[in-house]
């Protein structure tokens, strides 16, 4: 709202508890956005900040800032239109940051929600395991094996956010969450790489189209793995004696 005003003077101040505000030196134009960015950068080292905009004879317009460091989320900056509003924002963010945060191990130990909806495990595969083409995966047959399990922990009906854990052969493999547009808002945290690889190979065995990409069974015969434009491994490696075939020396010109 400040940047659209004409003949407006904008100043920014920073300070710590018990100290006098210091004006932030700014050589650029009197535009709100760049000054606010500069102020927020300075709040990495200061606790308080303020931006004051004055336009002619109008009363000054102020925005107040306060910063603190959360041990898990890093530097937090809140703002308000006056000191009272700033305190409300600050107290609210402090309460938010004071709530318990979790490690994957903590989440694995939580009792999951009832999982009586078949599509939940399908969503977990489609959203979080890009190593396979799940569009042709036979989920019904996969479930009969009883090896893959998605355990839902929490969900938001309004925002479509879902949090859960993925297990394979009774062992925790990763934590996953997603919300809104699945193509953008999805994350996974794999805690057991070996189990994850085995899980992917297992899931691939239920894909109807067995095109070979990424993870494969170690005993699968794959011609394209050792062939390239009419050449094969046999042109360069003697399999019988297990050593490279010596290259022919270049012919000399006569």
Phi, psi and omega in degrees: 000336181284322188293340181274346181283150177259150180051050180252139178253124183242129177232150179232145182227149177224149178191166175250166182306127178086356181252161177282143177300141178246130181288135179279120180288128185223119183266353183275192180286161178279073178241141189293311188302310180294326178293319178296320178299316180297318180297315181295326175295319180292335180287000168295334183243351181238156182269325185240152175208160179206140173242130181239126177245127180238129178233104178057230183271001179291156177294144180299147175251129185238151168230130183250144183230152173213143184233151172207165183250124174265134185298338182251330185257352180084203185288130180246133180233127177239163182218164178200159183281346176204172182303323180292316179294323177298319180297321178298314179296318181296311180297322179296315180291326176296317178296319179299314182287341181279347179290151183301136173249162193234152168261163174307319180299322177300317183290324177299330184276349182284149176287124183284166172292158173300132181248081181250017179245117187297326186291348181295319178290327177295317178299320181298319179291313184294323184276330193237356180237082182285351184289350179231159175269096186284351181296334180248019182276131179276089184294327181297315178290324179299318181295327181298331180289334177067026183256328180264136182215132172251127181246106180288139179249315183205154177206155178245112180299328184283320185256354179073016180281137179226139177233134179197179178235152179246132182236149177221128184054037177078007181245141178290137183244313183198160173256139181225149169213157180202161179189149178066232180286111186298335182289342183242317187261074177210141181217154175219149179230097182280127181250350180222094185295321181295315179293326179297315178299316179296324179294319179296316178299318178300312182295324180298332181292347179254009176273126185296320177269111186266038173302139188269110172214140175071233184284137178219164173289138184296340181260005180287133177277123186229094181304318185295346182292332184236018180233144182205112177048049176088348177262157177225175177303331183291342177284342187232350184218126179276102184295327183297317181257356176057062175201155181297148176278125181301140177286145177288135179295146179297141180284138178280146175286141177279000000 
